[in-house]
Amino acid sequence: MSEPRRRKILLGMTGGIAAYKAAELVRALVLEEAEVRVVMTEAATRFITPHTMQALSGHPVHTDMWDTRIDNGMSHIELSRDAGVIVVAPASADFLSKLAHGAADDLLSTLCLARDCPLIVAPAMNRQMWQHPATQRNVAMLREDGVIVLGPDSGSQACGETGMGRMTEPDSLAEQILGWFEPKVLDRLNVVVTAGPTFERIDAVRGLTNLSSGRMGYAVARAARDAGARVALVTGPTMLTPPGGVRVIRVTSAQDMLEAVERALSDCHIFVSVAAVADYAPLNPQEHKIKKDARILGLELAPTADILANVASRANPPFCVGFAAESQNLDEYAETKRKRKHLPLLAANLAQEAMGAETNELILFDDDGRHVLPRASKLAQARMLIQHTAQLYARSR
């Protein structure tokens, strides 16, 4: 199994009010045991002090092209060579313009030009500055040059206006940055993941659902994204924040999910069916609330469509990964389900141990047999599942 690269991050900060978010970003990265070194432009030091960033990162902050602390005097070379990735957050409109046109008039712009590692930028500016044709041209040039652009987001801005231009929130940025250190075993593949429960309406205020939190499906979507895939996440109702950098399609019922999956499959290479889809739905949902009285209420249920079976039985199906949550006879029921639906891979667990829990223990079933994954966080389990999926997918081509 491939190992993640060493997590050494060089964080560049430019001038902007979002500099305070960079402090939170460093803190989030350090808590994930990343090594973070900070380079600040002169303008950035007007918003937050180098001492703050040094305290949070645990390393001296660099602001000067002629920093005498670098033995050979070539700070732009030494700092960039030691980094696994360079992240500029916040990245101002001015700095994006510098990068796009190859300017190198300070330490940060020079080391970005001299780098031999990936470059990620997180734009942060007023909505009008972001929408300006010059900024859009610069961003398009950077993307064409292979620079990864994360954000910006839309929302209220420090100037009092509302719109696109807010720097992506630190937790989401940290998650996406750390993902770049994962092996790209699904590089450029299109992956569709389903997650969460479905909600089947009984009347205007009631419905049938289940205990699925959606955590495992969201973890699989994040792991697939980190493995280099372009991910569409079809999610039922949850309280979770979706991973950044994935396309999110929100649905409610099993029928909604089926239709959304069918639309997303046009260029799909791998389909991972994690959602706990209702097996039955009320046959005649009522438009208005059913009033309570003393009589016994009968509820007639009809089976819902089997989304995974529907996808796996297509003429040219994507590589399908199923999930089975059982309460007993796990091995027997899981392998029977895999063979019945003609799946190359199925992940199974005990529902009473997995639903709503932070950790999980998966057993993978494929043509080679049974593979037990050690109990771990759902994200760690998802990464192991994606690695196994990638191996089987490559073998199937």
C-alpha positions as CSV (number, residue, x, y, z in Angstrom):
1,M,0.0,0.0,0.0
2,S,1.4,3.4,-1.0
3,E,2.5,5.7,1.8
4,P,1.7,9.5,2.0
5,R,4.5,11.9,1.2
6,R,6.1,13.8,4.1
7,R,3.9,16.7,5.1
8,K,6.1,19.7,4.9
9,I,4.2,22.8,4.0
10,L,5.4,26.3,3.2
11,L,2.7,28.8,3.8
12,G,2.9,32.1,2.0
13,M,0.8,35.0,3.3
14,T,0.0,38.2,1.3
15,G,-1.7,41.4,2.5
16,G,-5.4,41.2,3.3
17,I,-7.8,41.1,6.1
18,A,-8.1,37.3,5.6
19,A,-4.6,37.0,7.1
20,Y,-6.3,36.2,10.4
21,K,-7.6,33.0,8.8
22,A,-4.0,32.0,8.0
23,A,-3.3,31.8,11.7
24,E,-6.2,29.4,12.1
25,L,-5.0,27.5,9.1
26,V,-1.5,27.0,10.5
27,R,-3.0,25.9,13.8
28,A,-5.2,23.3,12.0
29,L,-2.3,22.0,10.0
30,V,0.0,21.7,13.0
31,L,-2.7,19.8,14.9
32,E,-2.6,17.3,12.1
33,E,1.2,16.9,12.7
34,A,2.2,18.8,9.5
35,E,5.4,20.8,9.6
36,V,4.6,24.4,8.6
37,R,7.0,27.2,7.8
38,V,5.7,30.7,7.0
39,V,6.8,33.3,4.5
40,M,5.1,36.7,4.7
41,T,5.1,39.6,2.3
42,E,5.6,43.1,3.8
43,A,1.9,43.8,3.3
44,A,0.9,40.7,5.3
45,T,2.9,41.9,8.3
46,R,0.5,45.0,8.4
47,F,-2.4,42.7,9.3
48,I,-0.8,40.1,11.6
49,T,2.7,39.9,13.1
50,P,5.4,37.4,12.3
51,H,5.6,36.7,16.0
52,T,2.1,35.3,16.0
53,M,2.8,33.1,13.0
54,Q,6.1,31.9,14.6
55,A,4.3,31.0,17.8
56,L,1.7,29.0,15.9
57,S,4.0,27.2,13.5
58,G,6.9,26.7,15.9
59,H,9.4,27.9,13.3
60,P,11.0,31.3,12.5
61,V,9.0,33.4,10.0
62,H,10.7,34.6,6.8
63,T,9.9,38.0,5.3
64,D,13.2,39.2,3.7
65,M,14.8,38.1,0.5
66,W,18.2,38.8,2.1
67,D,17.6,36.7,5.2
68,T,21.0,36.1,6.8
69,R,19.6,33.0,8.7
70,I,19.9,31.0,5.4
71,D,23.5,29.7,5.2
72,N,24.0,30.2,1.5
73,G,22.0,33.4,1.2
74,M,19.6,31.9,-1.3
75,S,16.4,31.8,0.8
76,H,14.1,31.4,-2.2
77,I,15.9,28.2,-3.2
78,E,16.4,26.7,0.3
79,L,12.8,27.3,1.5
80,S,11.1,26.1,-1.7
81,R,13.3,22.9,-1.9
82,D,12.4,21.8,1.6
83,A,8.6,22.0,1.0
84,G,6.3,19.2,-0.1
85,V,3.8,21.9,-1.2
86,I,3.6,25.7,-1.2
87,V,0.3,27.2,-0.2
88,V,-0.4,31.0,-0.6
89,A,-3.3,31.9,1.7
90,P,-4.6,34.5,1.6
91,A,-3.6,35.2,-2.0
92,S,-4.4,38.8,-3.0
93,A,-5.4,39.9,-6.4
94,D,-2.0,41.6,-6.7
95,F,-0.1,38.4,-5.9
96,L,-2.2,36.4,-8.3
97,S,-1.2,38.8,-11.0
98,K,2.5,38.5,-10.0
99,L,2.3,34.7,-10.2
100,A,0.5,34.7,-13.5
101,H,3.1,36.9,-15.2
102,G,6.2,35.5,-13.5
103,A,7.1,38.5,-11.4
104,A,9.7,37.9,-8.7
105,D,10.3,41.0,-6.7
106,D,10.1,39.7,-3.2
107,L,10.8,36.5,-1.2
108,L,7.4,34.9,-1.7
109,S,7.0,35.5,-5.4
110,T,10.6,34.5,-6.0
111,L,10.4,31.2,-4.2
112,C,7.1,30.4,-6.0
113,L,8.9,30.9,-9.3
114,A,11.8,28.8,-8.1
115,R,9.7,25.9,-6.7
116,D,9.9,22.2,-7.7
117,C,6.7,21.2,-5.8
118,P,3.0,21.8,-6.2
119,L,1.6,25.3,-5.6
120,I,-1.8,25.9,-4.1
121,V,-3.4,29.4,-3.8
122,A,-6.4,30.4,-1.8
123,P,-7.7,33.7,-3.2
124,A,-9.2,36.3,-0.9
125,M,-10.5,39.7,-2.0
126,N,-13.5,42.0,-2.5
127,R,-16.2,40.5,-4.8
128,Q,-15.6,43.2,-7.5
129,M,-11.9,42.5,-7.5
130,W,-12.5,38.7,-7.9
131,Q,-15.0,39.2,-10.7
132,H,-12.8,41.7,-12.6
133,P,-11.8,40.3,-16.0
134,A,-8.1,40.9,-15.2
135,T,-8.3,38.7,-12.1
136,Q,-10.3,36.0,-14.0
137,R,-7.6,36.0,-16.8
138,N,-4.9,35.7,-14.2
139,V,-6.6,32.8,-12.4
140,A,-7.2,31.0,-15.8
141,M,-3.5,31.4,-16.6
142,L,-2.5,30.0,-13.2
143,R,-4.7,27.0,-13.7
144,E,-3.3,26.4,-17.1
145,D,0.2,26.5,-15.6
146,G,-0.9,23.7,-13.1
147,V,-1.5,25.9,-10.0
148,I,-4.2,24.6,-7.8
149,V,-6.8,27.2,-6.9
150,L,-8.9,26.5,-3.8
151,G,-11.9,28.8,-3.5
152,P,-12.8,31.5,-3.0
153,D,-16.2,31.1,-1.3
154,S,-19.2,33.3,-1.3
155,G,-20.5,35.2,1.7
156,S,-20.3,38.4,3.8
157,Q,-17.0,40.3,3.4
158,A,-15.1,42.6,5.7
159,C,-16.0,45.6,3.5
160,G,-19.7,45.0,4.3
161,E,-20.5,43.6,0.8
162,T,-21.7,40.1,0.1
163,G,-20.5,37.9,-2.7
164,M,-17.7,35.7,-4.1
165,G,-14.2,36.4,-2.8
166,R,-14.0,35.2,0.8
167,M,-11.1,33.0,1.5
168,T,-12.1,29.3,2.0
169,E,-12.5,28.5,5.7
170,P,-9.3,27.2,7.4
171,D,-10.6,23.8,8.3
172,S,-11.7,23.1,4.8
173,L,-8.4,24.4,3.4
174,A,-6.4,22.3,5.8
175,E,-8.3,19.2,4.8
176,Q,-7.7,19.8,1.1
177,I,-4.1,20.8,1.6
178,L,-3.3,17.6,3.6
179,G,-5.0,15.6,0.8
180,W,-2.3,16.6,-1.6
181,F,0.1,14.4,0.3
182,E,-1.9,11.2,-0.3
183,P,-0.9,8.9,-3.1
184,K,-2.8,9.7,-6.3
185,V,-4.0,6.2,-7.0
186,L,-7.2,7.5,-8.7
187,D,-5.6,10.3,-10.6
188,R,-8.1,12.0,-13.0
189,L,-10.7,9.3,-12.6
190,N,-14.4,10.3,-12.1
191,V,-15.9,8.8,-9.0
192,V,-19.5,8.9,-7.8
193,V,-20.2,8.3,-4.1
194,T,-23.6,8.0,-2.4
195,A,-23.8,8.8,1.3
196,G,-26.2,9.3,4.2
197,P,-29.8,8.1,4.8
198,T,-32.8,8.7,2.6
199,F,-36.1,10.2,3.9
200,E,-39.3,8.7,2.7
201,R,-42.3,10.9,3.3
202,I,-45.4,9.6,5.1
203,D,-47.2,12.9,5.2
204,A,-46.4,16.6,5.4
205,V,-44.4,16.3,8.7
206,R,-43.5,12.6,9.1
207,G,-41.3,10.2,7.2
208,L,-39.3,7.0,7.4
209,T,-35.5,7.2,7.7
210,N,-32.6,5.4,9.5
211,L,-29.7,6.0,11.8
212,S,-27.0,6.5,9.1
213,S,-25.0,9.7,9.9
214,G,-23.4,9.8,6.5
215,R,-19.9,9.9,8.0
216,M,-18.6,6.9,6.1
217,G,-19.8,8.1,2.7
218,Y,-18.4,11.6,3.3
219,A,-15.1,10.0,4.4
220,V,-15.0,7.9,1.2
221,A,-15.7,11.0,-0.9
222,R,-12.8,12.8,0.8
223,A,-10.4,9.8,0.4
224,A,-11.3,9.5,-3.3
225,R,-10.7,13.3,-3.8
226,D,-7.4,13.0,-2.0
227,A,-6.5,10.1,-4.2
228,G,-6.8,12.4,-7.2
229,A,-10.3,11.6,-8.4
230,R,-13.0,14.1,-9.5
231,V,-15.7,13.3,-7.1
232,A,-19.5,13.7,-7.2
233,L,-21.1,13.2,-3.8
234,V,-24.8,12.3,-3.9
235,T,-26.0,12.8,-0.3
236,G,-29.2,12.3,1.6
237,P,-30.1,14.5,4.5
238,T,-27.2,14.8,7.0
239,M,-25.8,17.3,9.5
240,L,-22.3,17.0,8.0
241,T,-20.2,19.6,6.1
242,P,-19.2,18.0,2.8
243,P,-15.5,17.7,2.0
244,G,-14.2,20.7,0.0
245,G,-13.4,20.2,-3.7
246,V,-16.1,17.7,-4.5
247,R,-19.4,18.3,-6.4
248,V,-22.2,17.9,-3.9
249,I,-25.7,16.8,-5.1
250,R,-28.3,16.9,-2.3
251,V,-31.3,14.6,-2.4
252,T,-34.0,13.4,0.0
253,S,-35.7,10.2,-1.1
254,A,-34.5,6.9,-2.6
255,Q,-36.1,7.9,-5.9
256,D,-34.3,11.3,-5.8
257,M,-31.0,9.5,-5.2
258,L,-31.6,7.1,-8.1
259,E,-32.3,9.9,-10.5
260,A,-29.3,11.9,-9.3
261,V,-27.0,8.9,-9.6
262,E,-28.2,8.2,-13.1
263,R,-27.5,11.8,-14.2
264,A,-24.0,11.6,-12.6
265,L,-23.0,8.4,-14.3
266,S,-22.4,9.7,-17.8
267,D,-18.6,9.8,-17.4
268,C,-18.2,7.8,-14.2
269,H,-15.3,5.3,-13.8
270,I,-16.0,4.1,-10.2
271,F,-19.3,4.1,-8.3
272,V,-19.2,3.6,-4.6
273,S,-22.6,3.0,-3.0
274,V,-22.3,3.9,0.7
275,A,-25.7,5.4,1.3
276,A,-28.1,3.6,3.6
277,V,-31.0,3.8,1.1
278,A,-34.5,3.0,2.4
279,D,-35.7,-0.4,1.2
280,Y,-39.3,0.6,1.4
281,A,-41.3,3.8,1.0
282,P,-44.9,4.7,1.8
283,L,-47.1,3.7,-1.1
284,N,-49.5,6.7,-0.7
285,P,-47.8,9.6,1.1
286,Q,-50.4,12.1,2.3
287,E,-50.2,15.8,1.3
288,H,-51.3,17.0,4.7
289,K,-50.5,15.9,8.3
290,I,-52.3,12.7,9.3
291,K,-54.3,13.6,12.5
292,K,-53.9,11.4,15.6
293,D,-56.9,9.5,16.8
294,A,-57.5,6.3,18.8
295,R,-57.6,3.9,15.8
296,I,-54.6,1.8,14.7
297,L,-53.0,3.4,11.6
298,G,-52.0,1.1,8.8
299,L,-49.1,2.0,6.6
300,E,-48.7,0.4,3.2
301,L,-45.1,0.2,2.0
302,A,-43.7,-0.5,-1.5
303,P,-40.1,-1.5,-2.3
304,T,-37.8,1.2,-3.6
305,A,-35.5,0.8,-6.6
306,D,-32.2,-0.9,-5.9
307,I,-29.7,1.8,-6.9
308,L,-26.6,-0.3,-6.8
309,A,-28.2,-3.2,-8.7
310,N,-29.5,-0.7,-11.2
311,V,-26.0,0.7,-11.8
312,A,-24.2,-2.7,-11.8
313,S,-26.6,-4.2,-14.4
314,R,-26.0,-1.5,-17.0
315,A,-24.6,-2.4,-20.4
316,N,-21.2,-0.8,-19.6
317,P,-21.2,-0.3,-15.8
318,P,-18.6,1.6,-13.9
319,F,-16.5,-0.3,-11.4
320,C,-19.0,-0.8,-8.6
321,V,-18.2,-0.9,-4.9
322,G,-21.1,-1.8,-2.6
323,F,-21.6,-1.5,1.1
324,A,-23.6,-3.9,3.4
325,A,-24.6,-3.1,6.9
326,E,-25.8,-6.3,8.6
327,S,-26.9,-7.1,12.1
328,Q,-26.0,-10.8,12.0
329,N,-24.3,-13.4,9.7
330,L,-22.1,-10.7,8.2
331,D,-19.9,-12.9,6.0
332,E,-22.7,-15.0,4.6
333,Y,-25.1,-12.1,3.8
334,A,-22.3,-9.8,2.4
335,E,-20.9,-12.4,0.1
336,T,-24.4,-13.4,-1.1
337,K,-25.2,-9.8,-1.8
338,R,-21.9,-9.3,-3.7
339,K,-22.5,-12.3,-6.0
340,R,-26.2,-11.6,-6.5
341,K,-25.4,-8.0,-7.7
342,H,-22.2,-9.1,-9.6
343,L,-20.0,-6.7,-7.7
344,P,-16.2,-6.8,-7.9
345,L,-15.9,-5.4,-4.4
346,L,-18.2,-5.1,-1.4
347,A,-17.4,-3.6,2.0
348,A,-19.4,-4.9,5.0
349,N,-19.8,-4.1,8.7
350,L,-22.1,-4.7,11.6
351,A,-24.8,-1.9,11.6
352,Q,-25.0,-1.8,15.4
353,E,-21.3,-1.0,15.6
354,A,-21.0,1.4,12.7
355,M,-24.1,3.6,12.4
356,G,-23.4,7.0,14.1
357,A,-20.0,5.9,15.4
358,E,-16.7,7.7,14.8
359,T,-14.8,4.5,14.1
360,N,-15.5,1.5,11.9
361,E,-14.3,-2.0,11.1
362,L,-14.8,-3.0,7.5
363,I,-14.4,-6.4,5.9
364,L,-13.8,-6.3,2.2
365,F,-15.1,-9.1,0.0
366,D,-13.8,-9.6,-3.6
367,D,-13.0,-12.4,-6.0
368,D,-9.8,-13.1,-4.0
369,G,-11.7,-13.6,-0.8
370,R,-12.1,-11.8,2.5
371,H,-9.9,-8.9,3.7
372,V,-10.3,-7.5,7.2
373,L,-9.4,-3.8,7.7
374,P,-8.3,-3.0,11.3
375,R,-10.7,-0.8,13.4
376,A,-9.8,2.8,12.8
377,S,-11.4,6.2,12.1
378,K,-13.8,6.2,9.2
379,L,-11.4,8.4,7.2
380,A,-8.6,5.9,7.8
381,Q,-10.9,3.0,6.8
382,A,-12.0,5.0,3.7
383,R,-8.4,5.5,2.6
384,M,-7.7,1.8,2.9
385,L,-10.9,1.1,0.9
386,I,-9.9,3.5,-1.8
387,Q,-6.4,1.9,-2.0
388,H,-7.9,-1.5,-2.4
389,T,-10.5,-0.2,-5.0
390,A,-7.7,1.4,-7.0
391,Q,-5.8,-1.9,-7.2
392,L,-8.8,-3.9,-8.3
393,Y,-9.8,-1.2,-10.8
394,A,-6.3,-1.2,-12.4
395,R,-6.4,-5.0,-12.6
396,S,-9.8,-4.9,-14.3
397,R,-8.8,-2.6,-17.1
